[in-house]
Amino acid sequence: MHSLQNSGKVEGIDTVRAVAALSVVFAHLLGPAMPGLSKYLFTGHPAVIAFFVVSGFCIHYPYRARMLPVGPFLAGRFIRIVPPAAAAFILAQALGMRAYNPIDGYILWSVVCEAIYYCLYPLILAISRRIDWPLLIVASVVAAYGVAIGVGSDQYGNAKAYGPQLNWVVGIPAWLLGCYLAENLHRLKLPGHVWGWRAATAATASALYWATMNTAAGFYLTMVPFSALAACWILVEIRNASERGPINVLETIGEACFSIYLVHVIAAAAIGWLVTTPIVVCALSLALAYPFYRWIEKPCHAAARRAKAKMEELGARRRLEERDGIAISDGA
């Protein structure tokens, strides 16, 4: 049996990331050209909600039972995501993609939400140690539906229609569910086979996509319950990876999921000047995500780890010096 955690990383998480990232890519680049109901096979927004659950899990898992060094944590997270997002934004603007922006565009809206969740996490963690996670999640659901129902949505039922001020409110129940999953990972169990949960999650995501495009049931109304299903799927994937080993190909793709998510539409726009066949554009866009990962995202990830470790080391040294100073003073 494999362990739940290998070298500080929970196995199975990158598989979920890979599936979610590929679903977004296929929804954007293949879906519009597919016939009939097949165009709803791949989904974008439900995949982003799954990303939010994964993000909450990954952020909280290391700190579920230890102190959070706020400065090093925030520095590490922002060095990790801001330079790649900024590089993607610059590339998109150079290609004239004005809709690729953090205010009212696509892709970057979710990165802004992530940044807000990181900033809120120290407060969320402190509150969670005074009240139960379920109470926090219930409060977030009330807030999310307050915005969704009170403000409404655009004609496509998007849950990203509220701008950077409120988009994060609609998505935060999913993020907090990820935190809850991390907090309770070793005691939560679900019945059924992993393929059953995979099929149920994929079918539900597709059905919700169809409903959003054809009925009044928009994403902004359905993503909170979908996030609960996504959390169940993620839990089962982690259990499956711990018992049978991870899916190595998907785990590898998952490591580059942020680059895939950021640049696939940019690469597709550039490739579109030469070829327009959707499957070719999709394949080449995925291939072009690798150089971005290798030369931009991966170095930023390494820099984030180094900066976080260095700041934690300096903080520990400073606290030790302060204790020594107090001890000397008391001894005098």
N, C-alpha and C positions, 0 to 999 in steps of 0.2 A: 504494500500500500504506500502511495506517495503521501508526503506531508502536505498539509494545507498551505504551508508557507515554505518557499525555497529561496534562500539568499535574500530574505527581506521582501519577496514579492509573492503575493497570493496567486497560485496557479489557477488558470481558468479565466482570470480577469481580462487578460489580453485577447483571449478568444472572443469574449463579449465585445471588446473594443473593435476587433477586426470585423465582426459581423455587422456591428452598428455602422462603422465607417463605410464598409462596402455597400450597405443598404442605402446610405445617403448618396454615394457615388452613382449607383445604378438608378436610383430614383431621379437624380438630376440629369444623367446623361443617356440612360436607356429608356426610362419610363415613358417620356413624351412620345417616343416613336413606336411604342408597343401597341398592338391592336386590342380593342375591346377591353374586357375586364383585366387583361394581363398587365395593363398600365398601372394597376394598383398593387401589383405584386411586391414591388420594392417601395419602401417608405422612407421619407426623410425626417419629418418631425418626431414620430415615435422613436426613431433611432436616437435623436438628440436627447429625448427624455431618458432613454436607457443610458446615454452618456452621463447625464446628470446623476443618476443613481450610482453609476460606477465612480464618478468623481467624489460624491459624498462618502462612499465606502473607502476609497483610497486615501482621502484626506484624514478621515477619523481613525482608521485602523491602527496607525502607529501611535495614536495618542489616547486610545480608549482607556488606558490604565496608567498613563504617566503624564507628567507636566508638559504643557505646550510652551516652548520658547517662542514668544510671539514675533519678535524681530527676525530671528533666523527663518522662522516658518514663512512669514510674508515675503522676505527677500528671496527665498528659494522658489516660492511659487511664482512670483512675478518675473524673475529672471527666466524661469522655465517657459512661461507662456507669452510674455509681452514681445520680446524680440522676434520670435517666429511670426506672431500675428501682425506685427508692424511690417515685417519683410513681405508678407503676403499682401497686405494692404497696398504697399508701394508698388509691387508687381501688378496688382489689379488696376491701380490708377494709371500706371504706365500703359496699360492696354485699353484704357478708356472705359473700364468697368465701374461706372459711378455708383451702381447699386451695391457694390462690394464695399460697405462701410459699416462702422460700429453703431451708427445712429438709427438708421431706418432700413438698412440693407440686410442681406442674408449672410449666413456663415458667421460673421463676426458678432452678431447679436448674442449668440450663445457664449462666446468668449468673454464678453462684457458681463454676462450673468455669472460666469465662473469667477471672474475677478471680484465681483461683489460678494459671492459666497465665501471666498477666501478671507476677505476683510471682516465678514461677520462671524467667521468660525470661532475666533477666540471668545466672543460673547456667547455664541451658541453653546460652546463647550462648557463654559462656566455655568450657564443656566441649566444645562442637561445634568449637571452634578448636584443640582438642587431639586429639580423636578424630573419626572420620567420623560423619556423620549416620546412615548405616545402622545403625551399632552402637548409637547412641542409640535409634533406632526399635525395633530388636530387643529391647533391654532394656525399653523401655516396653511392648512386646507381651507379654513374659514377665510383667511386673508386672500388666498389665490382665487377662490370663487367670488369673493367680494369684488376683486378687480375684474375678473372675467365677465361676470354677469352685470356688474355696475357700469363698466366701460364698453362692453360688447367686443366685437371683432371686425376685421375687414371682410370682404365678400368671399374670401377663401377659408374663413374659419381659422385663421392662423392664431397661434398662441404667442406670437412675437410682434404683435401689432401695437404695443403700448409704449414703445420707446425704451431707452435704457433705464428710465426712472422706475418702470413698473414691470418690464418683462421678467425680471428676476423673481418677482413676487409670485407669478403664475407657475414658475418652475421650481420654486424652493421646496414644495412637498416631496418631489422626486429626490432632490439632493439630501433632504433630511432622512428619507427612507434609506438611502445609502448609508448614512451615518448609523441608523438603527441596525441595519444589517451587519455593519462592522462591529458594533457593540455586542451583538448577540450571535455572532457567526457560529461559535462553537456549541451553541445549544439549540439552534434552529434546525429543524428537519422537515422535509416535505415528502409526501408519498409520490409514487409515479416514476416513470422512466424519463431520462433526460430528453429523449426525442419527443415525448409527449408534451413537455413544457416548451421545447423549441417550436413545435408545430402550433401549439396554442398561442404562443407569443407572436409568431409570424402571422398567423391567420387573423388574430385580433388587430394587429397593426394594419394589415391590409384592409380589413373591414372598416376600421376607423378612417383610413384614408379615403375609401369609397364614400363613406357617410359624410365626410367633410366636403367632398367635391359635389355631392348630389343631394344632400339633405341639410337641415339646419343644425345638425349635431357637429359643430366644428371641433377642431383640435383643442381649442381653448376650454371646452367643456369636458373633454374626454381624457385629457392627458393625465389628470390626477389618478383616476382609477387604473389607467394603463401603467402608470409608474409602479403600482403595487404588483401587477402581473410581471413587469420587467424585473422587479426586485426578486420575485420568486424564481424567475428564470436564471438570474445571475447566481442566486444561492445554489440552485441545482447544478449549474455549470461548475461552480467552485467545488461542490461535493464530487461531481463526476471526475474532475481533474485530479482531486486528491486520491480517489480510489483507483482510477484507471490510467492516470497520466494525462497531461494536457495534449491538445491537438497542436503539434509543433508548428505546422505551417501557419495556422491562424494566430498562434502566439507570436510568431515572427512578424506577421502583418500587423498585429495589434500594437507592437512596439512603435510603429510608424503611423499610427492612426491619426495623430494630431496633424501631421504633415499631409496625409491623404485628405483629411477633412478640410484643411485650409486651402490647398492648392488645386484640387481636382477641377474646379470650375475655371480657374485661371488657366491651367494647362489646356483645358478643352477649348477655351476661347482662342488661345494661340494656335492650337492644332487645327481648329476650324478654318483657318485661312488656307490650309493645304488639303485636308480631307474632311468629309462631312458624314461618312458612314458611321452611325452611332457606336457600333461595337468596336470599330477601329479607334474612334476618338476616346472611348472609355478605356480601352487597353493602353493606349499611349499616355493618357492622362495619369493612370495608375503608375506607369513606368516612370513618368517625370516627377512623381511625388518622391521617389527615392533620393535623387540628388538634393532636393530640398531638405529631406530628413537627414541625409549624411552630412551636409555642409552647413546647415542652419539650425535645425531643431536639435540634433544630437549634441553639437557643441554647447548649445544653450542649456541643455539638460545637465551636461557635465559641469558647466559653470555654476549652475544653480546648486548642485550637490556640494561643490567646493565652497561656495559662498556660505551656504547654510552651515556646513561643518566648521568653517573658520569662525563664523559668528558665535556658534555654540561653544567652541573652544575658548574664545575670548571672554564670553559671558561666564563660563565656569571658572576661568582664571581670576576674573574680577571678583566673583563671589568668594573664592578661596582667600584672596587677598583681604577682602573686607572682614571675613571671619577671623583671619589671623590678626588683623588690626584690632578687632574688638577683644580678642583673647589677650593681646599684649596690654591693652588699656585696662582690662579687668585685673590682670596680674600686677600692674603697677599700683 
